[in-house]
Amino acid sequence: MHNHLFPAPATFLFIIIAITLVQFPVLPSVHAVDDDQQYLNCSETFACAGISDIGYPFWGSNRPEYCGYPGFQLNCSGDLPLLNVTNMYYRVLNIDDAARSLKVARLDYWNTTCPATYANTSIDSSTLFYHSSATTNLTLYYRCLDTSVPLLPTQTADGFSFNCAGDANGFTNCYSSNSLFASTLLGVCQYNVKVPVVTEAAGTLTTEDALKEAIDGGFTVEWNANNSMCDRCVGSGGRCGFNTSTNAFACHCKTGSFPSTCDEISDGKKSEVPLGVGIGIGGAGIVGILLGFWIFSIRQRKKKRAEEAKIKELPTTPPSSKGIPDSSTNLSQSTPSYTHSKSDLEKGSTYFGAHIFSYAELEEATNNFDSSRELGDGGFGTVYYGKLHDGRVVAVKRLYENNFKRVEQFMNEVIILTRLRHKNLVTLYGCTSKRSQGLLLVYEYISNGTVADHLNGNKSSTGSLTWPIRLSIAIESAEALNFLHQSDVIHRDVKTNNILLDENFCVKVADFGLSRLFPADVTHVSTAPQGTPGYVDPEYYQCYQLTNKSDVYSFGVVLIELISSLPAVDTNRHRHDINLASMAINKIQNHALHELVDPSLGFEKDDAVRRMTTSVAGLAFRCLQQERDMRPKMDEVLEVLKRIKSEEMGAEKAEVVDIRVDDVGQLKNIPPPLSPDSVVTGKWVSDSTIPYSF
């Protein structure tokens, strides 16, 4: 029941505004005369260690984060600035603002050829930095059997051997520029590490001191921190920076901060507002803030009580998992180490080469795994949006505790993603240790969802996937899978939910929990079938024999999805069409490809689109053949897709013709792919609702 002695909140707010306007009459307009503080702060350069006059995109020391860009924080505590790129520290030797480049040298190799850990340079796995064309990789070999040493020329231009303190007896270390000898070393050395240097310095290296000097001389990388937007901002009189609230580029202007340029506000100055109106609005705003704070506090109390109730229902955690300290940002704790005590594992060492995060740090980054930050809920874990202390935006996958294979899946992803780097594979920033309170994996955040989202999910209404973009997605996905196969890895769960897209619709293939390392000297691996209904290779399902052709089959389903915008499995379709692969084979064999293609692609009106979609459908048809020996290899799939894009296939034909029955008749007497009725459906609910899955 309302208390009639007091007005309702909306009425009360109106009264306050009216009283304020009466008390403060309208006065002449005034202009703001003080420049915005962020604009002033970002107009100044800063000095860091031995380098001065540093500006955007770098920040650190006394320069605020909003004057820089995430990933460009400098540590200024030493003799030279330090920069962390994909969990590896580099000494910054020089910064060239005009060329947007800097010269860096690996900290772990500074004045030594014997680092604490053996890790390849990871600049290329960053989306912010790129190797200069004047850069060459030197390859160093570690823990080589002594039997290989007599084969190596001693102290010559072809290479030399050297020892590291702590090396076990029977091992030595080598540097070689001789390609023939290097290929021999790959079989007798446990580690080979690529270290970039300036090409001129990689000439003749005959001694260990010369090698140290070349590495310490560093190498040049170029950066991209929204360079084009920064140019437009500066051209409009602004200062480049970052909005830490929206996690987006910001242009700091004399009159405030804007998403792009200072031209977004007319005449380059703040709007003129009568003083009385301004004060009235300000008074009303204060009342609104107080009212909002009161409502917010009530909701927070309710939320806290609900969370406490949920916590009481959860099993208690071991006492040892409580109070895990946050990983420090100082250099000594973040430098990789092979010490395997629990305290060290939680403070920034490495696990199979992956940076170790503390559970507490990731808990804070995700706001205690707030449900509002969930990006997706897949078959093996829930993915959360998070922001690390260094400003990086990440996706944190929390593996389900009731999944008895979670440790195996955890190790799979860590081993594969730290071993392999490719522009179309999602980057793993790190993980928790196996002794942690929970198994967590930390990836780069891919902002534009999955291919499935855009084809038939919550982003499908935008119509953003035009045919050229779909073809590019197919090519980049094939490049990633071909790279995996060349690296003896089978993905085993290829699907549109595991193909992520960035803001430019570039592909990042994810989710390696089911992946298998595939020995090069065998034809198949016998294992129980795993995967997602609608994508599983029927021969793998029937014979329990996993090969890289199993990925080819799954990719064929992806190609059909890109053509049709239909999900791989849909129980609302006719029973013969529930499985998209079966439906596609039937349509192609019956000259009804036009019934399969998404009408929005312009198949009926655009000859070029019709020609290319027909060619892609033919390729998909080959991938979907039940016998694996009849499917192409992934490198051939990639080659065909590239030819289709360049319109080399069928370019000389005057008219486009449908796929002939003769071309596909070989499937006439082969049973269609297994229907979903014959597949275990334990993953149906989770896989049909995954908006973002790793």
C-alpha positions in Angstrom: 0.0 0.0 0.0 1.4 3.5 -0.9 2.0 6.0 1.8 -0.1 9.0 0.5 1.9 11.4 2.7 4.8 11.0 0.2 4.6 11.3 -3.6 5.6 8.5 -6.0 9.3 8.5 -7.0 8.6 9.9 -10.5 6.4 12.7 -9.1 9.0 13.5 -6.5 11.7 13.7 -9.2 9.5 16.1 -11.2 9.0 18.3 -8.1 12.7 18.5 -7.5 13.4 19.6 -11.1 10.6 22.2 -11.0 11.9 23.6 -7.7 15.5 23.8 -9.1 14.4 25.6 -12.2 12.4 28.1 -10.1 15.3 28.7 -7.7 17.8 29.2 -10.6 16.5 31.4 -13.4 17.8 31.0 -16.9 21.1 32.9 -17.4 23.1 33.7 -20.5 24.9 30.8 -22.2 28.5 30.2 -21.3 31.3 28.2 -22.9 33.5 25.6 -21.2 36.9 27.1 -21.2 39.0 24.3 -19.7 40.3 21.5 -22.0 39.4 17.9 -21.1 41.8 16.4 -18.6 42.2 13.2 -20.6 43.1 15.2 -23.7 45.7 17.2 -21.7 47.2 14.1 -20.1 47.4 12.2 -23.4 49.0 15.2 -25.2 52.2 14.7 -23.1 54.7 12.0 -24.0 56.5 10.1 -21.3 59.8 8.6 -20.5 60.3 4.9 -19.7 63.6 3.5 -18.5 66.2 4.5 -21.1 63.8 5.8 -23.8 62.1 9.2 -23.8 59.3 10.9 -25.9 57.1 7.8 -25.9 53.5 8.3 -27.0 50.4 6.3 -28.1 49.9 3.3 -28.1 52.3 2.8 -25.2 51.4 3.4 -21.6 52.8 2.6 -18.2 54.8 4.3 -15.4 53.0 7.7 -14.9 51.1 7.5 -18.2 47.5 6.4 -17.7 46.0 3.4 -19.4 43.4 5.5 -21.3 46.3 7.2 -23.2 47.5 3.9 -24.6 46.1 0.6 -26.0 45.8 -2.9 -24.4 48.9 -5.0 -25.0 51.2 -2.0 -25.1 52.0 -1.5 -21.4 55.6 -0.9 -20.7 57.5 -2.0 -17.6 59.8 0.9 -16.7 61.6 -0.6 -13.7 64.9 -1.6 -15.4 67.5 -0.1 -17.7 65.3 -0.5 -20.7 61.5 -0.8 -21.1 60.1 -4.3 -21.1 57.1 -5.3 -23.2 55.0 -8.4 -22.7 53.8 -10.0 -25.9 51.8 -13.3 -25.6 53.4 -14.0 -22.2 57.0 -13.4 -23.3 59.0 -10.4 -22.2 61.1 -8.4 -24.7 63.6 -5.6 -24.0 62.6 -2.5 -26.0 65.7 -1.1 -27.7 64.1 1.6 -29.8 60.7 3.0 -30.7 60.0 4.6 -34.1 56.7 6.4 -34.0 56.8 7.5 -37.6 57.3 3.9 -38.9 55.1 2.5 -36.1 57.8 0.0 -35.4 60.1 -0.9 -32.5 63.2 -2.9 -32.1 63.0 -5.5 -29.4 65.2 -8.3 -28.1 64.1 -11.4 -26.1 64.7 -10.9 -22.3 65.4 -14.5 -21.7 68.2 -14.5 -24.2 69.8 -11.3 -23.0 73.6 -11.8 -22.9 73.1 -15.6 -22.9 72.5 -18.5 -25.3 71.1 -20.6 -22.4 67.6 -19.4 -21.4 65.7 -20.9 -18.5 63.1 -22.4 -20.8 63.1 -23.3 -24.4 60.3 -21.4 -26.1 59.9 -20.1 -29.6 59.3 -16.4 -30.2 55.6 -15.8 -30.2 55.3 -12.3 -31.8 53.5 -13.8 -34.8 50.8 -15.2 -32.7 49.8 -11.6 -31.5 47.3 -9.6 -33.4 49.1 -6.4 -32.5 52.6 -6.9 -33.7 54.2 -8.2 -37.0 57.7 -9.1 -37.9 59.5 -6.7 -40.2 60.5 -8.0 -43.6 64.2 -7.4 -42.6 63.9 -10.1 -39.9 65.5 -13.6 -40.0 65.0 -16.5 -37.6 68.1 -18.2 -36.1 67.5 -21.8 -35.0 69.2 -23.1 -31.8 69.2 -26.8 -30.9 69.2 -27.9 -27.2 69.8 -31.2 -25.4 71.3 -32.9 -28.4 72.9 -36.4 -28.1 76.7 -36.2 -28.0 76.8 -38.6 -30.9 75.7 -35.8 -33.2 78.5 -33.5 -32.3 81.2 -35.0 -34.6 78.9 -34.3 -37.6 79.0 -30.6 -36.8 81.8 -28.4 -38.1 83.5 -26.7 -35.1 83.6 -22.9 -34.9 82.8 -22.4 -38.6 80.2 -20.6 -40.6 78.2 -23.8 -40.6 77.7 -23.6 -36.9 79.2 -24.6 -33.6 78.3 -26.3 -30.3 78.1 -24.8 -26.8 77.3 -26.0 -23.3 74.8 -24.6 -20.8 75.2 -24.9 -17.0 73.1 -27.7 -15.7 73.1 -29.7 -18.9 73.1 -33.4 -18.2 76.0 -35.5 -19.2 75.7 -36.9 -22.7 74.0 -33.8 -24.1 75.2 -30.7 -25.8 73.7 -27.7 -27.5 74.2 -26.5 -31.1 73.7 -23.6 -33.5 73.7 -24.4 -37.2 73.2 -22.4 -40.4 73.7 -25.5 -42.5 70.3 -26.8 -43.6 71.5 -30.4 -44.2 72.9 -30.6 -40.7 69.9 -28.9 -39.3 67.6 -31.6 -40.6 69.8 -34.1 -38.9 69.6 -32.3 -35.6 65.8 -32.5 -35.6 66.1 -36.2 -34.9 68.7 -36.0 -32.2 67.9 -32.8 -30.3 65.0 -32.4 -27.8 64.4 -28.7 -28.5 64.8 -26.3 -31.4 64.2 -22.7 -30.7 63.7 -20.0 -33.3 65.1 -16.6 -32.3 64.6 -13.6 -34.6 67.4 -11.2 -35.5 68.0 -8.5 -38.0 68.8 -10.1 -41.3 72.1 -8.3 -41.6 73.2 -9.7 -38.2 72.5 -13.3 -39.3 75.4 -13.4 -41.7 78.4 -15.4 -40.6 78.2 -16.4 -36.9 81.2 -18.5 -36.0 81.4 -18.1 -32.2 79.0 -18.1 -29.3 79.8 -14.4 -28.5 78.9 -13.5 -32.1 75.6 -15.3 -31.7 74.9 -13.5 -28.4 75.6 -10.1 -30.0 73.3 -10.9 -32.9 70.4 -11.8 -30.6 71.0 -8.9 -28.2 70.9 -6.6 -31.3 67.2 -7.4 -31.5 64.8 -7.4 -34.4 62.2 -5.0 -35.7 58.4 -5.5 -35.4 55.6 -3.2 -36.6 52.5 -2.6 -34.6 48.8 -2.1 -35.3 46.8 -0.4 -32.6 43.8 0.8 -34.7 46.4 2.8 -36.7 43.8 4.1 -39.3 41.4 5.3 -36.6 44.3 7.0 -34.8 45.3 8.8 -38.0 41.7 10.1 -38.3 41.6 11.1 -34.6 44.9 13.1 -34.8 43.7 14.7 -38.1 40.6 16.0 -36.3 42.8 17.5 -33.5 42.4 14.7 -31.0 44.8 12.4 -29.1 44.6 8.7 -29.5 43.7 6.5 -26.6 41.4 3.8 -25.2 38.1 3.8 -23.4 38.5 1.3 -20.5 34.8 1.2 -19.9 33.7 0.1 -23.4 37.0 -1.7 -24.3 37.3 0.3 -27.5 39.4 2.9 -29.2 38.8 6.5 -28.0 39.7 9.8 -29.5 40.4 12.3 -26.6 39.5 15.8 -27.6 39.5 19.2 -26.0 35.8 18.8 -25.4 35.7 15.2 -24.3 36.3 11.7 -25.5 34.6 10.2 -28.6 34.6 6.8 -30.4 36.3 8.0 -33.6 37.1 11.7 -34.2 36.7 15.2 -32.6 34.4 16.1 -35.6 31.6 14.1 -33.9 30.7 17.3 -32.0 29.9 20.4 -34.0 32.2 23.4 -34.1 34.7 21.4 -31.9 33.3 22.7 -28.6 30.8 21.7 -26.0 27.2 22.4 -26.5 26.0 25.7 -25.2 23.5 25.2 -22.4 21.8 27.9 -20.3 23.3 27.8 -16.8 19.9 27.6 -15.1 18.8 24.7 -17.2 22.2 23.0 -16.6 21.9 23.4 -12.8 18.3 22.1 -12.9 19.3 19.1 -14.9 22.2 18.6 -12.5 19.9 18.6 -9.5 17.6 16.2 -11.1 20.5 14.0 -12.0 21.7 13.9 -8.4 18.3 12.8 -7.2 18.2 10.2 -10.0 21.6 8.9 -9.0 20.5 8.6 -5.3 17.3 6.8 -6.4 19.2 4.5 -8.7 21.7 3.8 -6.0 18.9 2.8 -3.6 17.4 0.4 -6.1 20.8 -1.0 -7.0 21.7 -1.7 -3.3 18.4 -3.6 -2.9 19.1 -5.7 -5.9 22.7 -6.4 -4.8 21.5 -7.6 -1.4 19.0 -9.9 -3.1 21.7 -11.2 -5.5 24.1 -11.7 -2.6 21.6 -13.8 -0.7 20.9 -15.9 -3.8 24.6 -16.5 -4.4 25.1 -17.5 -0.7 22.3 -20.0 -1.1 23.9 -21.4 -4.2 27.3 -21.7 -2.5 25.8 -23.6 0.3 24.5 -26.2 -2.2 28.0 -26.7 -3.8 30.6 -29.2 -2.5 33.2 -27.5 -0.3 36.6 -26.8 -1.8 39.8 -28.2 -0.2 41.3 -25.9 2.4 44.5 -25.7 0.3 42.7 -24.0 -2.5 41.7 -21.0 -0.4 43.5 -17.8 -0.4 45.6 -18.4 -3.5 47.4 -15.2 -4.1 46.9 -13.2 -7.3 49.8 -13.5 -9.8 52.0 -10.4 -9.5 52.7 -8.2 -12.4 56.4 -7.9 -11.5 58.9 -9.5 -13.8 60.4 -12.1 -11.5 57.1 -13.9 -11.1 56.0 -13.8 -14.7 59.3 -15.1 -16.1 58.8 -18.8 -17.1 60.3 -21.4 -14.8 60.3 -25.2 -14.6 60.0 -25.2 -10.8 57.0 -27.4 -10.1 56.0 -26.6 -6.5 52.4 -25.6 -6.1 53.2 -22.0 -5.1 55.3 -21.5 -8.2 52.7 -23.0 -10.5 50.2 -20.5 -9.2 52.6 -17.6 -9.7 53.3 -17.4 -13.4 55.5 -20.4 -14.4 54.7 -22.5 -17.5 52.9 -25.8 -18.1 53.9 -27.4 -21.4 55.0 -23.9 -22.4 51.7 -22.3 -21.4 51.7 -19.4 -18.9 50.2 -20.4 -15.6 47.6 -18.1 -14.2 46.4 -18.2 -10.6 42.8 -19.3 -10.0 42.2 -16.1 -8.0 43.4 -13.9 -10.9 41.0 -15.5 -13.3 38.2 -15.5 -10.7 38.7 -11.7 -10.4 39.0 -11.3 -14.2 35.6 -12.9 -14.7 33.9 -11.2 -11.7 33.7 -14.5 -9.8 32.5 -16.3 -13.0 29.5 -14.0 -13.2 26.7 -15.6 -15.2 26.1 -12.3 -17.0 29.6 -12.8 -18.5 28.9 -16.2 -20.0 29.9 -16.3 -23.7 28.8 -19.9 -24.3 28.1 -23.3 -22.7 29.6 -26.2 -24.6 30.0 -29.9 -24.1 33.1 -29.6 -21.9 32.8 -26.3 -20.1 31.5 -22.8 -19.8 33.3 -19.9 -21.4 33.3 -16.5 -19.7 34.3 -13.0 -20.8 37.2 -11.6 -18.7 39.7 -8.8 -18.4 43.2 -9.4 -17.1 45.3 -7.0 -15.0 47.4 -6.1 -18.0 44.3 -4.9 -19.9 43.9 -7.9 -22.2 40.3 -9.0 -22.9 40.1 -12.8 -22.7 37.8 -15.8 -22.9 38.1 -18.1 -19.9 36.9 -21.7 -20.3 36.0 -23.4 -17.0 35.9 -27.2 -17.5 33.0 -29.0 -16.0 34.0 -30.8 -12.8 31.6 -33.7 -13.4 33.4 -34.5 -16.7 35.7 -37.4 -16.0 37.8 -36.7 -19.1 38.3 -33.1 -18.3 42.0 -33.5 -17.4 42.7 -35.2 -20.7 40.8 -32.5 -22.6 42.6 -29.8 -20.6 46.1 -31.3 -21.4 45.0 -31.8 -25.1 44.3 -28.1 -25.6 47.4 -26.9 -23.7 49.8 -29.2 -25.5 48.4 -28.6 -29.0 47.8 -24.8 -28.7 51.3 -24.2 -27.2 52.9 -26.3 -29.8 51.1 -24.9 -32.8 50.7 -21.3 -33.9 48.7 -20.2 -36.9 46.8 -17.1 -37.8 43.6 -19.0 -38.1 43.9 -21.0 -34.8 42.7 -19.4 -31.6 45.6 -18.3 -29.3 45.9 -19.8 -25.9 47.3 -17.2 -23.4 47.6 -19.7 -20.6 45.9 -21.9 -18.0 45.7 -22.8 -14.4 47.9 -25.6 -13.0 46.5 -29.1 -12.7 46.8 -28.6 -8.9 44.6 -25.5 -9.0 41.1 -25.1 -7.5 39.7 -25.5 -11.0 40.9 -26.3 -14.5 40.7 -23.0 -16.5 42.0 -22.2 -20.0 42.6 -18.6 -21.1 42.2 -17.7 -24.8 42.3 -14.5 -26.8 38.8 -13.0 -26.9 37.2 -13.3 -30.4 34.5 -10.7 -30.5 32.2 -11.6 -33.4 30.8 -15.0 -32.2 30.8 -18.2 -34.2 30.0 -19.0 -37.8 26.9 -20.9 -36.5 25.7 -17.7 -34.8 25.8 -15.9 -38.1 24.3 -18.7 -40.2 21.4 -19.8 -38.0 21.9 -18.3 -34.6 21.4 -15.0 -32.8 23.3 -13.0 -35.4 21.7 -14.5 -38.5 19.2 -11.7 -38.9 22.0 -9.2 -39.6 22.7 -10.8 -43.1 26.4 -10.1 -42.6 27.6 -13.3 -44.2 27.6 -12.5 -47.9 28.9 -15.1 -50.3 32.4 -13.6 -50.5 32.7 -13.7 -46.7 31.4 -17.3 -46.6 33.9 -18.4 -49.2 36.7 -16.6 -47.2 35.6 -18.4 -44.1 35.7 -21.7 -45.9 39.3 -21.0 -47.2 40.6 -19.8 -43.8 39.0 -22.8 -42.0 40.6 -25.1 -44.5 44.0 -23.4 -44.1 43.8 -24.0 -40.3 42.8 -27.7 -40.7 45.4 -28.3 -43.4 48.0 -26.8 -41.0 46.8 -29.1 -38.2 47.0 -32.1 -40.5 50.5 -31.1 -41.7 51.4 -31.0 -38.0 50.0 -34.5 -37.4 47.0 -33.3 -35.5 43.4 -34.4 -36.1 40.9 -31.9 -34.7 38.0 -34.4 -34.4 35.3 -31.9 -33.6 35.1 -29.6 -36.7 31.8 -27.7 -36.8 30.5 -24.2 -37.3 30.2 -23.7 -33.5 34.0 -24.2 -33.2 34.9 -21.6 -36.0 35.1 -18.2 -34.4 35.0 -14.9 -36.2 36.7 -11.6 -35.3 35.4 -8.2 -36.1 36.7 -8.5 -39.7 35.2 -11.9 -40.1 38.6 -13.6 -40.0 38.5 -17.2 -38.8 39.9 -18.6 -35.6 39.4 -22.4 -35.2 38.9 -23.4 -31.6 38.1 -26.3 -29.2 40.9 -28.9 -29.3 39.6 -30.9 -26.3 38.9 -33.9 -28.5 41.9 -33.5 -30.8 44.5 -36.3 -31.3 48.2 -36.2 -32.2 48.4 -38.5 -35.2 51.6 -40.5 -35.7 53.0 -39.9 -39.2 53.8 -43.5 -39.8 50.4 -45.0 -39.3 47.2 -45.0 -41.4 44.7 -44.6 -38.6 44.2 -44.6 -34.9 41.7 -47.0 -33.3 39.5 -45.2 -30.8 35.9 -44.9 -29.7 34.0 -42.4 -31.9 33.7 -38.9 -30.4 32.3 -35.7 -31.9 29.1 -33.9 -32.5 26.0 -35.5 -34.1 25.7 -34.5 -37.7 29.4 -34.0 -38.2 30.8 -37.5 -37.3 32.5 -39.4 -40.1 30.2 -42.5 -40.7 33.2 -44.8 -41.4 34.8 -43.7 -38.2 31.5 -44.4 -36.4 31.2 -47.8 -38.0 34.9 -49.0 -37.9 36.3 -47.1 -34.9 39.2 -45.9 -37.2 40.1 -42.2 -36.9 42.0 -40.6 -39.7 42.5 -37.0 -41.0 39.8 -37.8 -43.5 37.4 -37.8 -40.5 38.0 -34.0 -40.3 37.5 -33.8 -44.1 34.0 -35.3 -43.7 33.1 -32.8 -40.9 34.4 -30.0 -43.0 32.2 -31.1 -45.9 29.2 -30.6 -43.5 30.6 -27.1 -42.7 30.7 -26.3 -46.5 27.0 -27.3 -46.8 26.1 -25.1 -43.8 27.9 -22.2 -45.5 25.9 -22.8 -48.7 22.5 -23.4 -47.0 22.6 -21.5 -43.7 20.9 -24.6 -42.2 22.1 -26.4 -39.0 23.8 -29.8 -39.3 21.0 -31.5 -37.4 17.4 -30.3 -37.1 14.7 -32.6 -35.7 12.0 -30.2 -37.1 12.9 -31.2 -40.7 11.5 -34.2 -42.5 12.9 -37.4 -41.0 15.0 -38.0 -44.2 16.4 -34.5 -44.0 17.2 -34.3 -40.2 20.9 -34.9 -41.1 22.0 -32.1 -43.3 24.7 -34.2 -45.0 22.0 -36.7 -46.1 19.8 -33.9 -47.3 22.6 -32.3 -49.3 23.6 -35.5 -51.0 20.0 -36.1 -52.0 19.5 -32.6 -53.3 22.7 -32.7 -55.4 21.9 -36.1 -56.8 18.5 -35.0 -57.9 19.6 -31.8 -59.6 17.9 -29.7 -56.8 20.9 -27.7 -55.5 18.8 -24.5 -55.8 16.5 -25.9 -53.1 19.5 -26.2 -50.7 21.2 -22.8 -51.3 20.3 -19.9 -49.0 18.1 -17.6 -51.1 19.8 -14.5 -49.7 23.0 -15.4 -51.5 21.6 -14.5 -54.9 22.0 -18.0 -56.4 19.2 -17.5 -59.0 20.2 -14.0 -60.0 24.0 -13.8 -59.8 25.9 -16.0 -62.3 29.2 -15.7 -60.4 27.6 -16.7 -57.1 25.8 -19.6 -58.8 29.0 -20.8 -60.4 31.0 -20.7 -57.2 28.3 -22.2 -54.9 27.8 -25.0 -57.4 31.6 -25.7 -57.4 31.7 -25.6 -53.5 28.7 -27.9 -53.4 30.6 -30.3 -55.7 33.6 -30.2 -53.4 31.4 -30.7 -50.3 29.9 -33.7 -52.1 33.4 -35.3 -52.4 34.1 -34.6 -48.8 30.9 -36.3 -47.7 31.5 -39.7 -49.3 31.1 -42.5 -46.9 34.3 -44.3 -47.8 37.3 -42.2 -46.6 39.5 -43.2 -49.5 37.1 -41.5 -51.9 37.4 -38.1 -50.0 40.1 -35.6 -50.9 42.8 -34.6 -48.5 42.6 -31.3 -46.8 45.4 -29.8 -48.8 43.5 -30.6 -52.0 40.3 -29.2 -50.5 42.2 -25.9 -49.7 43.6 -25.8 -53.2 40.2 -26.2 -54.8 38.6 -23.5 -52.7 41.3 -21.1 -53.6 40.8 -21.8 -57.3 37.1 -21.3 -56.9 37.7 -17.9 -55.3 39.9 -16.8 -58.2 37.2 -18.1 -60.6 39.7 -20.3 -62.4 37.3 -23.2 -62.2 34.5 -22.8 -64.8 35.5 -19.3 -65.8 35.5 -20.2 -69.5 32.1 -21.8 -69.4 29.4 -19.7 -71.1 26.7 -21.1 -69.0 26.6 -22.6 -65.5 25.4 -26.2 -65.4 24.2 -28.3 -62.4 26.4 -31.1 -61.1 25.8 -34.0 -63.4 24.4 -37.3 -62.1 27.5 -39.0 -63.7 29.7 -37.0 -61.4 27.9 -38.1 -58.3 26.5 -41.4 -59.3 29.2 -43.2 -57.4 27.1 -42.6 -54.2 23.9 -44.1 -55.7 24.6 -47.5 -54.3 26.2 -46.3 -51.1 24.0 -45.8 -48.0 23.6 -42.2 -47.0 25.4 -41.0 -43.8 24.0 -42.3 -40.5 20.9 -40.6 -39.3 20.8 -38.9 -36.0 18.6 -41.7 -34.7 21.6 -44.1 -34.8 24.0 -41.6 -33.0 24.3 -41.2 -29.3 22.5 -38.0 -28.4 24.2 -37.2 -25.1 25.4 -33.8 -26.5 22.3 -32.7 -28.3 21.1 -30.1 -25.8 24.5 -28.5 -25.2 25.7 -28.5 -28.8 22.5 -27.1 -30.2 22.6 -24.1 -27.9 26.3 -23.2 -27.9 26.7 -19.5 -28.9 30.5 -19.5 -28.2 32.4 -22.7 -27.7 36.0 -23.6 -27.2 
